Amino acid sequence: MGGAIAARHGGYAAMGDPRTSPGTYHRAMSFKTTDLCDASAEVQVCELPFVGYGRRRAFAGSIRTAHYRDGISVLRDMINQPGHGQVLVIDGAGLKWRALFGDVMAEIVVRNGWAGVVVHGQIRDRAEIDTMDIGVKALGTAPRRADSGGFGEADVSVAFGGVTFIPGQRLVADEDGVVVLPSGVIESDIDIATSLAATAAYVSAEASTSAGATPSSNAPA
């Protein structure tokens, strides 16, 4: 059942990035992470127990990254840029019990048109964020914020949960998790229909076999 990818593309424009195809984000939401994984073994699954926040529990877009180092200045700089339907991936670099993202940042993200945020770390202001039209995935909450200032790095490859997040690749997130598509691939390139049909046929065959099985004469009545 695993595998067919119809075509590969290069660059932001060919990837159907919302900067050049405004409708891509809305079309992407018809694709589930489970179906993408079933259809292609090349889809990478981030193996971390993310929790969803915000009213937008499913989102997708091209990756941009922010790597935390000693302060949140790099995050502040990133979220104040136009989002163009992209997903901001924040690597907390092992920061414990300090929130990297909160309601003030979330308001800016919504205003600037980001599709969503994935945080390798904690956030805060959960109640406020849950009222906003935003999608956030994080590992939990903590009341104390991370330090201001610092340096950090923008648009570099970051790795966590068994996945390397490369700027420009396509990320899809929903209630079942966070996945990254192969370089140059968008959701519609993956042959989900064939995988769904194969799964349905397999399950139906199993059901038919079970229904037609002859009960043992020693089986209880």
PyRosetta script that sets phi, psi and omega in degrees:
from pyrosetta import init, pose_from_sequence

init()
pose = pose_from_sequence("MGGAIAARHGGYAAMGDPRTSPGTYHRAMSFKTTDLCDASAEVQVCELPFVGYGRRRAFAGSIRTAHYRDGISVLRDMINQPGHGQVLVIDGAGLKWRALFGDVMAEIVVRNGWAGVVVHGQIRDRAEIDTMDIGVKALGTAPRRADSGGFGEADVSVAFGGVTFIPGQRLVADEDGVVVLPSGVIESDIDIATSLAATAAYVSAEASTSAGATPSSNAPA")
pose.set_psi(1, -13.7)
pose.set_omega(1, -171.6)
pose.set_phi(2, -89.0)
pose.set_psi(2, 129.5)
pose.set_omega(2, 150.9)
pose.set_phi(3, 135.3)
pose.set_psi(3, -19.2)
pose.set_omega(3, -167.9)
pose.set_phi(4, -78.9)
pose.set_psi(4, 127.3)
pose.set_omega(4, 173.8)
pose.set_phi(5, -118.2)
pose.set_psi(5, 122.0)
pose.set_omega(5, -169.8)
pose.set_phi(6, -65.8)
pose.set_psi(6, -43.9)
pose.set_omega(6, -175.4)
pose.set_phi(7, -159.3)
pose.set_psi(7, 159.0)
pose.set_omega(7, 175.8)
pose.set_phi(8, -119.1)
pose.set_psi(8, 150.6)
pose.set_omega(8, -178.0)
pose.set_phi(9, -131.0)
pose.set_psi(9, 163.5)
pose.set_omega(9, 178.9)
pose.set_phi(10, -123.6)
pose.set_psi(10, 142.2)
pose.set_omega(10, 175.6)
pose.set_phi(11, 82.4)
pose.set_psi(11, 165.4)
pose.set_omega(11, -177.6)
pose.set_phi(12, -61.9)
pose.set_psi(12, -45.5)
pose.set_omega(12, -174.7)
pose.set_phi(13, -63.9)
pose.set_psi(13, -46.3)
pose.set_omega(13, -178.0)
pose.set_phi(14, -68.9)
pose.set_psi(14, -24.5)
pose.set_omega(14, 179.5)
pose.set_phi(15, -74.0)
pose.set_psi(15, -3.7)
pose.set_omega(15, -177.3)
pose.set_phi(16, 75.9)
pose.set_psi(16, 25.9)
pose.set_omega(16, 179.3)
pose.set_phi(17, -59.1)
pose.set_psi(17, 141.6)
pose.set_omega(17, -178.0)
pose.set_phi(18, -59.1)
pose.set_psi(18, -15.4)
pose.set_omega(18, 176.5)
pose.set_phi(19, -65.8)
pose.set_psi(19, -26.4)
pose.set_omega(19, 179.5)
pose.set_phi(20, -115.6)
pose.set_psi(20, -18.0)
pose.set_omega(20, 178.9)
pose.set_phi(21, -131.3)
pose.set_psi(21, 87.3)
pose.set_omega(21, -173.2)
pose.set_phi(22, -57.3)
pose.set_psi(22, -26.4)
pose.set_omega(22, -177.6)
pose.set_phi(23, -83.5)
pose.set_psi(23, -5.1)
pose.set_omega(23, -174.4)
pose.set_phi(24, -60.2)
pose.set_psi(24, -41.7)
pose.set_omega(24, -177.1)
pose.set_phi(25, -59.2)
pose.set_psi(25, -46.1)
pose.set_omega(25, -177.0)
pose.set_phi(26, -67.8)
pose.set_psi(26, -38.0)
pose.set_omega(26, 176.9)
pose.set_phi(27, -66.0)
pose.set_psi(27, -34.7)
pose.set_omega(27, -176.2)
pose.set_phi(28, -62.8)
pose.set_psi(28, -28.0)
pose.set_omega(28, -174.8)
pose.set_phi(29, -72.2)
pose.set_psi(29, -5.2)
pose.set_omega(29, 173.5)
pose.set_phi(30, -83.7)
pose.set_psi(30, -3.1)
pose.set_omega(30, -179.5)
pose.set_phi(31, -104.8)
pose.set_psi(31, 124.4)
pose.set_omega(31, 178.6)
pose.set_phi(32, -93.1)
pose.set_psi(32, 147.0)
pose.set_omega(32, 178.0)
pose.set_phi(33, -60.7)
pose.set_psi(33, -35.9)
pose.set_omega(33, -179.8)
pose.set_phi(34, -63.2)
pose.set_psi(34, -44.0)
pose.set_omega(34, -179.6)
pose.set_phi(35, -66.7)
pose.set_psi(35, -39.5)
pose.set_omega(35, 178.7)
pose.set_phi(36, -62.2)
pose.set_psi(36, -41.5)
pose.set_omega(36, 179.6)
pose.set_phi(37, -67.3)
pose.set_psi(37, -40.1)
pose.set_omega(37, 179.4)
pose.set_phi(38, -65.4)
pose.set_psi(38, -33.4)
pose.set_omega(38, -173.8)
pose.set_phi(39, -84.1)
pose.set_psi(39, -22.8)
pose.set_omega(39, -176.5)
pose.set_phi(40, -144.9)
pose.set_psi(40, 123.9)
pose.set_omega(40, 176.3)
pose.set_phi(41, -71.9)
pose.set_psi(41, -10.7)
pose.set_omega(41, -179.2)
pose.set_phi(42, -84.2)
pose.set_psi(42, -10.5)
pose.set_omega(42, 177.3)
pose.set_phi(43, -71.9)
pose.set_psi(43, 129.2)
pose.set_omega(43, -179.4)
pose.set_phi(44, -93.9)
pose.set_psi(44, 135.1)
pose.set_omega(44, 179.9)
pose.set_phi(45, -108.1)
pose.set_psi(45, 126.0)
pose.set_omega(45, 176.3)
pose.set_phi(46, -77.2)
pose.set_psi(46, 116.0)
pose.set_omega(46, -172.5)
pose.set_phi(47, -91.5)
pose.set_psi(47, 63.1)
pose.set_omega(47, 176.0)
pose.set_phi(48, -133.1)
pose.set_psi(48, 149.4)
pose.set_omega(48, -176.5)
pose.set_phi(49, -82.9)
pose.set_psi(49, 72.4)
pose.set_omega(49, -178.4)
pose.set_phi(50, -69.0)
pose.set_psi(50, 148.6)
pose.set_omega(50, 172.8)
pose.set_phi(51, -113.2)
pose.set_psi(51, 140.5)
pose.set_omega(51, -180.0)
pose.set_phi(52, -92.8)
pose.set_psi(52, 138.6)
pose.set_omega(52, 177.3)
pose.set_phi(53, -131.9)
pose.set_psi(53, 158.5)
pose.set_omega(53, -179.2)
pose.set_phi(54, 87.9)
pose.set_psi(54, 165.7)
pose.set_omega(54, -178.2)
pose.set_phi(55, -76.0)
pose.set_psi(55, -19.3)
pose.set_omega(55, -178.6)
pose.set_phi(56, -98.0)
pose.set_psi(56, 90.8)
pose.set_omega(56, -175.3)
pose.set_phi(57, -82.1)
pose.set_psi(57, -9.4)
pose.set_omega(57, 175.8)
pose.set_phi(58, -129.1)
pose.set_psi(58, 135.7)
pose.set_omega(58, 179.6)
pose.set_phi(59, -157.4)
pose.set_psi(59, 163.1)
pose.set_omega(59, 180.0)
pose.set_phi(60, -155.2)
pose.set_psi(60, 153.9)
pose.set_omega(60, 177.7)
pose.set_phi(61, 171.9)
pose.set_psi(61, 172.9)
pose.set_omega(61, 175.5)
pose.set_phi(62, -71.5)
pose.set_psi(62, 143.6)
pose.set_omega(62, -174.5)
pose.set_phi(63, -79.9)
pose.set_psi(63, 136.0)
pose.set_omega(63, 159.2)
pose.set_phi(64, -125.6)
pose.set_psi(64, 151.9)
pose.set_omega(64, -172.8)
pose.set_phi(65, -127.3)
pose.set_psi(65, 153.3)
pose.set_omega(65, 172.3)
pose.set_phi(66, -136.9)
pose.set_psi(66, 123.2)
pose.set_omega(66, -179.0)
pose.set_phi(67, -104.4)
pose.set_psi(67, 113.1)
pose.set_omega(67, -177.7)
pose.set_phi(68, -68.0)
pose.set_psi(68, 137.1)
pose.set_omega(68, 172.4)
pose.set_phi(69, -151.1)
pose.set_psi(69, 101.9)
pose.set_omega(69, 173.2)
pose.set_phi(70, 67.3)
pose.set_psi(70, 8.9)
pose.set_omega(70, 179.3)
pose.set_phi(71, 167.1)
pose.set_psi(71, 165.8)
pose.set_omega(71, -171.0)
pose.set_phi(72, -99.3)
pose.set_psi(72, 15.3)
pose.set_omega(72, -176.9)
pose.set_phi(73, -59.6)
pose.set_psi(73, -37.6)
pose.set_omega(73, -179.9)
pose.set_phi(74, -66.1)
pose.set_psi(74, -33.8)
pose.set_omega(74, 177.5)
pose.set_phi(75, -68.4)
pose.set_psi(75, -43.0)
pose.set_omega(75, 178.4)
pose.set_phi(76, -59.2)
pose.set_psi(76, -44.0)
pose.set_omega(76, -179.2)
pose.set_phi(77, -65.0)
pose.set_psi(77, -39.6)
pose.set_omega(77, -177.2)
pose.set_phi(78, -67.9)
pose.set_psi(78, -48.2)
pose.set_omega(78, -174.3)
pose.set_phi(79, -69.2)
pose.set_psi(79, -19.4)
pose.set_omega(79, 178.6)
pose.set_phi(80, -84.1)
pose.set_psi(80, 0.4)
pose.set_omega(80, 173.7)
pose.set_phi(81, -90.6)
pose.set_psi(81, 154.8)
pose.set_omega(81, 174.1)
pose.set_phi(82, -58.0)
pose.set_psi(82, 132.1)
pose.set_omega(82, -176.3)
pose.set_phi(83, -81.1)
pose.set_psi(83, -30.2)
pose.set_omega(83, 178.5)
pose.set_phi(84, 51.5)
pose.set_psi(84, 35.2)
pose.set_omega(84, 177.8)
pose.set_phi(85, 71.7)
pose.set_psi(85, 17.9)
pose.set_omega(85, 179.6)
pose.set_phi(86, -89.4)
pose.set_psi(86, 170.6)
pose.set_omega(86, 177.8)
pose.set_phi(87, -112.4)
pose.set_psi(87, 127.2)
pose.set_omega(87, 177.3)
pose.set_phi(88, -91.5)
pose.set_psi(88, 121.1)
pose.set_omega(88, 177.6)
pose.set_phi(89, -104.7)
pose.set_psi(89, 118.6)
pose.set_omega(89, -176.9)
pose.set_phi(90, -107.5)
pose.set_psi(90, 119.9)
pose.set_omega(90, 177.1)
pose.set_phi(91, -99.1)
pose.set_psi(91, 111.7)
pose.set_omega(91, -178.7)
pose.set_phi(92, -75.1)
pose.set_psi(92, -2.3)
pose.set_omega(92, 174.2)
pose.set_phi(93, 53.5)
pose.set_psi(93, 39.5)
pose.set_omega(93, 175.5)
pose.set_phi(94, 82.5)
pose.set_psi(94, 6.8)
pose.set_omega(94, 178.6)
pose.set_phi(95, -61.1)
pose.set_psi(95, 129.8)
pose.set_omega(95, -177.1)
pose.set_phi(96, -112.3)
pose.set_psi(96, 136.7)
pose.set_omega(96, 171.5)
pose.set_phi(97, 56.5)
pose.set_psi(97, 32.4)
pose.set_omega(97, 170.7)
pose.set_phi(98, -133.0)
pose.set_psi(98, 134.0)
pose.set_omega(98, -177.4)
pose.set_phi(99, -82.7)
pose.set_psi(99, 131.6)
pose.set_omega(99, 179.7)
pose.set_phi(100, -93.9)
pose.set_psi(100, -11.7)
pose.set_omega(100, -172.0)
pose.set_phi(101, -151.6)
pose.set_psi(101, 137.7)
pose.set_omega(101, -179.1)
pose.set_phi(102, -143.8)
pose.set_psi(102, -167.9)
pose.set_omega(102, -172.4)
pose.set_phi(103, -67.0)
pose.set_psi(103, -34.0)
pose.set_omega(103, 179.3)
pose.set_phi(104, -65.1)
pose.set_psi(104, -46.3)
pose.set_omega(104, 176.6)
pose.set_phi(105, -62.1)
pose.set_psi(105, -40.9)
pose.set_omega(105, -178.3)
pose.set_phi(106, -61.1)
pose.set_psi(106, -40.2)
pose.set_omega(106, 177.8)
pose.set_phi(107, -60.8)
pose.set_psi(107, -40.5)
pose.set_omega(107, 179.4)
pose.set_phi(108, -67.8)
pose.set_psi(108, -41.0)
pose.set_omega(108, 178.9)
pose.set_phi(109, -60.1)
pose.set_psi(109, -44.3)
pose.set_omega(109, 178.2)
pose.set_phi(110, -62.3)
pose.set_psi(110, -46.8)
pose.set_omega(110, -177.1)
pose.set_phi(111, -63.3)
pose.set_psi(111, -34.3)
pose.set_omega(111, -175.5)
pose.set_phi(112, -92.4)
pose.set_psi(112, 3.6)
pose.set_omega(112, 170.1)
pose.set_phi(113, 80.6)
pose.set_psi(113, 30.8)
pose.set_omega(113, 172.8)
pose.set_phi(114, -78.5)
pose.set_psi(114, 145.8)
pose.set_omega(114, 178.9)
pose.set_phi(115, -74.5)
pose.set_psi(115, -34.6)
pose.set_omega(115, -178.3)
pose.set_phi(116, -179.9)
pose.set_psi(116, 177.8)
pose.set_omega(116, -177.7)
pose.set_phi(117, -137.3)
pose.set_psi(117, 134.0)
pose.set_omega(117, 173.3)
pose.set_phi(118, -116.3)
pose.set_psi(118, 124.0)
pose.set_omega(118, -174.5)
pose.set_phi(119, -116.7)
pose.set_psi(119, 117.7)
pose.set_omega(119, 172.5)
pose.set_phi(120, -85.1)
pose.set_psi(120, 77.3)
pose.set_omega(120, -174.5)
pose.set_phi(121, 158.1)
pose.set_psi(121, -162.3)
pose.set_omega(121, -177.1)
pose.set_phi(122, -101.0)
pose.set_psi(122, 159.2)
pose.set_omega(122, 171.0)
pose.set_phi(123, -123.4)
pose.set_psi(123, 177.5)
pose.set_omega(123, 173.6)
pose.set_phi(124, -140.8)
pose.set_psi(124, 178.4)
pose.set_omega(124, -178.0)
pose.set_phi(125, 62.7)
pose.set_psi(125, 43.9)
pose.set_omega(125, -176.8)
pose.set_phi(126, -58.0)
pose.set_psi(126, -44.8)
pose.set_omega(126, -176.5)
pose.set_phi(127, -59.9)
pose.set_psi(127, -42.7)
pose.set_omega(127, -179.8)
pose.set_phi(128, -68.9)
pose.set_psi(128, -43.5)
pose.set_omega(128, -179.0)
pose.set_phi(129, -63.5)
pose.set_psi(129, -34.5)
pose.set_omega(129, -179.2)
pose.set_phi(130, -67.0)
pose.set_psi(130, -13.8)
pose.set_omega(130, 176.9)
pose.set_phi(131, -92.5)
pose.set_psi(131, -6.3)
pose.set_omega(131, -173.0)
pose.set_phi(132, -96.0)
pose.set_psi(132, 154.0)
pose.set_omega(132, 175.7)
pose.set_phi(133, -82.0)
pose.set_psi(133, 74.6)
pose.set_omega(133, -175.9)
pose.set_phi(134, -148.4)
pose.set_psi(134, 151.8)
pose.set_omega(134, 172.8)
pose.set_phi(135, -113.6)
pose.set_psi(135, 125.8)
pose.set_omega(135, 179.9)
pose.set_phi(136, -133.5)
pose.set_psi(136, 132.7)
pose.set_omega(136, 170.7)
pose.set_phi(137, -116.7)
pose.set_psi(137, 128.8)
pose.set_omega(137, -179.8)
pose.set_phi(138, -149.0)
pose.set_psi(138, 171.5)
pose.set_omega(138, -176.7)
pose.set_phi(139, -88.9)
pose.set_psi(139, -2.9)
pose.set_omega(139, 179.7)
pose.set_phi(140, 151.4)
pose.set_psi(140, -165.3)
pose.set_omega(140, -178.6)
pose.set_phi(141, -125.5)
pose.set_psi(141, 155.1)
pose.set_omega(141, 175.2)
pose.set_phi(142, -151.2)
pose.set_psi(142, 139.7)
pose.set_omega(142, -174.6)
pose.set_phi(143, -76.9)
pose.set_psi(143, -27.3)
pose.set_omega(143, -176.8)
pose.set_phi(144, -89.1)
pose.set_psi(144, 132.9)
pose.set_omega(144, -177.6)
pose.set_phi(145, -81.8)
pose.set_psi(145, 161.3)
pose.set_omega(145, 175.2)
pose.set_phi(146, -70.0)
pose.set_psi(146, 163.4)
pose.set_omega(146, -178.9)
pose.set_phi(147, -65.0)
pose.set_psi(147, 149.2)
pose.set_omega(147, 172.3)
pose.set_phi(148, -80.0)
pose.set_psi(148, 172.6)
pose.set_omega(148, 177.7)
pose.set_phi(149, 76.3)
pose.set_psi(149, -141.0)
pose.set_omega(149, -178.1)
pose.set_phi(150, 76.2)
pose.set_psi(150, -172.2)
pose.set_omega(150, -177.1)
pose.set_phi(151, -118.8)
pose.set_psi(151, -80.6)
pose.set_omega(151, -178.5)
pose.set_phi(152, 77.6)
pose.set_psi(152, 174.7)
pose.set_omega(152, -178.8)
pose.set_phi(153, -135.9)
pose.set_psi(153, 142.8)
pose.set_omega(153, 179.2)
pose.set_phi(154, -111.7)
pose.set_psi(154, 142.6)
pose.set_omega(154, 174.4)
pose.set_phi(155, 55.2)
pose.set_psi(155, 46.7)
pose.set_omega(155, 170.8)
pose.set_phi(156, -116.4)
pose.set_psi(156, 158.6)
pose.set_omega(156, 176.6)
pose.set_phi(157, -68.6)
pose.set_psi(157, 134.6)
pose.set_omega(157, 176.6)
pose.set_phi(158, -128.0)
pose.set_psi(158, 150.3)
pose.set_omega(158, -175.7)
pose.set_phi(159, -131.5)
pose.set_psi(159, 131.8)
pose.set_omega(159, 172.1)
pose.set_phi(160, -164.9)
pose.set_psi(160, 156.2)
pose.set_omega(160, 179.4)
pose.set_phi(161, 62.0)
pose.set_psi(161, 26.2)
pose.set_omega(161, 178.7)
pose.set_phi(162, 80.7)
pose.set_psi(162, 8.6)
pose.set_omega(162, -177.9)
pose.set_phi(163, -127.7)
pose.set_psi(163, 140.0)
pose.set_omega(163, 170.3)
pose.set_phi(164, -99.1)
pose.set_psi(164, 120.3)
pose.set_omega(164, -178.2)
pose.set_phi(165, -93.9)
pose.set_psi(165, 111.4)
pose.set_omega(165, -175.3)
pose.set_phi(166, -106.9)
pose.set_psi(166, 125.8)
pose.set_omega(166, 178.4)
pose.set_phi(167, -51.4)
pose.set_psi(167, 133.2)
pose.set_omega(167, -180.0)
pose.set_phi(168, 99.7)
pose.set_psi(168, -23.4)
pose.set_omega(168, 176.4)
pose.set_phi(169, -74.0)
pose.set_psi(169, 164.1)
pose.set_omega(169, -173.6)
pose.set_phi(170, -95.5)
pose.set_psi(170, 128.5)
pose.set_omega(170, 178.3)
pose.set_phi(171, -113.5)
pose.set_psi(171, 138.3)
pose.set_omega(171, 175.6)
pose.set_phi(172, -127.3)
pose.set_psi(172, 132.2)
pose.set_omega(172, -179.3)
pose.set_phi(173, -134.2)
pose.set_psi(173, 141.1)
pose.set_omega(173, 173.1)
pose.set_phi(174, -153.0)
pose.set_psi(174, -163.7)
pose.set_omega(174, -175.8)
pose.set_phi(175, -64.8)
pose.set_psi(175, -19.0)
pose.set_omega(175, -177.9)
pose.set_phi(176, -92.5)
pose.set_psi(176, -11.0)
pose.set_omega(176, 177.9)
pose.set_phi(177, 147.4)
pose.set_psi(177, -165.3)
pose.set_omega(177, -177.5)
pose.set_phi(178, -125.3)
pose.set_psi(178, 127.0)
pose.set_omega(178, 178.4)
pose.set_phi(179, -128.8)
pose.set_psi(179, 156.3)
pose.set_omega(179, 177.1)
pose.set_phi(180, -123.4)
pose.set_psi(180, 131.6)
pose.set_omega(180, -179.2)
pose.set_phi(181, -85.4)
pose.set_psi(181, 158.6)
pose.set_omega(181, 177.9)
pose.set_phi(182, -58.8)
pose.set_psi(182, 156.4)
pose.set_omega(182, -178.7)
pose.set_phi(183, -56.1)
pose.set_psi(183, 131.2)
pose.set_omega(183, 177.2)
pose.set_phi(184, 80.7)
pose.set_psi(184, 7.6)
pose.set_omega(184, -176.5)
pose.set_phi(185, -112.9)
pose.set_psi(185, 139.0)
pose.set_omega(185, 171.2)
pose.set_phi(186, -115.6)
pose.set_psi(186, 171.7)
pose.set_omega(186, -173.0)
pose.set_phi(187, -56.6)
pose.set_psi(187, -43.3)
pose.set_omega(187, -175.5)
pose.set_phi(188, -69.6)
pose.set_psi(188, -12.1)
pose.set_omega(188, 175.6)
pose.set_phi(189, -75.3)
pose.set_psi(189, -18.3)
pose.set_omega(189, -174.6)
pose.set_phi(190, -93.2)
pose.set_psi(190, 130.0)
pose.set_omega(190, -174.8)
pose.set_phi(191, -79.8)
pose.set_psi(191, 80.6)
pose.set_omega(191, -178.9)
pose.set_phi(192, -73.4)
pose.set_psi(192, -35.8)
pose.set_omega(192, -175.3)
pose.set_phi(193, -58.0)
pose.set_psi(193, -44.5)
pose.set_omega(193, -179.7)
pose.set_phi(194, -63.6)
pose.set_psi(194, -41.3)
pose.set_omega(194, 179.5)
pose.set_phi(195, -64.5)
pose.set_psi(195, -43.0)
pose.set_omega(195, 179.0)
pose.set_phi(196, -63.0)
pose.set_psi(196, -41.3)
pose.set_omega(196, 179.9)
pose.set_phi(197, -64.7)
pose.set_psi(197, -41.8)
pose.set_omega(197, 179.6)
pose.set_phi(198, -64.2)
pose.set_psi(198, -41.2)
pose.set_omega(198, 178.2)
pose.set_phi(199, -63.2)
pose.set_psi(199, -45.3)
pose.set_omega(199, 179.9)
pose.set_phi(200, -61.6)
pose.set_psi(200, -42.2)
pose.set_omega(200, 179.9)
pose.set_phi(201, -64.9)
pose.set_psi(201, -40.9)
pose.set_omega(201, -179.9)
pose.set_phi(202, -64.0)
pose.set_psi(202, -46.9)
pose.set_omega(202, -178.6)
pose.set_phi(203, -65.4)
pose.set_psi(203, -40.7)
pose.set_omega(203, 179.2)
pose.set_phi(204, -63.6)
pose.set_psi(204, -40.4)
pose.set_omega(204, 178.7)
pose.set_phi(205, -63.3)
pose.set_psi(205, -41.9)
pose.set_omega(205, 178.1)
pose.set_phi(206, -62.1)
pose.set_psi(206, -42.4)
pose.set_omega(206, -180.0)
pose.set_phi(207, -64.0)
pose.set_psi(207, -41.0)
pose.set_omega(207, 180.0)
pose.set_phi(208, -65.4)
pose.set_psi(208, -41.6)
pose.set_omega(208, 179.1)
pose.set_phi(209, -62.4)
pose.set_psi(209, -42.9)
pose.set_omega(209, -179.8)
pose.set_phi(210, -65.6)
pose.set_psi(210, -40.5)
pose.set_omega(210, -177.6)
pose.set_phi(211, -67.8)
pose.set_psi(211, -32.4)
pose.set_omega(211, -175.5)
pose.set_phi(212, -90.6)
pose.set_psi(212, -0.6)
pose.set_omega(212, -178.0)
pose.set_phi(213, -67.8)
pose.set_psi(213, 138.2)
pose.set_omega(213, 179.3)
pose.set_phi(214, -84.4)
pose.set_psi(214, 124.3)
pose.set_omega(214, -178.2)
pose.set_phi(215, -63.7)
pose.set_psi(215, 143.0)
pose.set_omega(215, 176.7)
pose.set_phi(216, -64.5)
pose.set_psi(216, 143.2)
pose.set_omega(216, 177.9)
pose.set_phi(217, -66.5)
pose.set_psi(217, -18.6)
pose.set_omega(217, 179.3)
pose.set_phi(218, -92.1)
pose.set_psi(218, -1.5)
pose.set_omega(218, -177.3)
pose.set_phi(219, -71.0)
pose.set_psi(219, 144.8)
pose.set_omega(219, 178.3)
pose.set_phi(220, -64.7)
pose.set_psi(220, 147.4)
pose.set_omega(220, -178.9)
pose.set_phi(221, -72.5)
pose.dump_pdb("model.pdb")
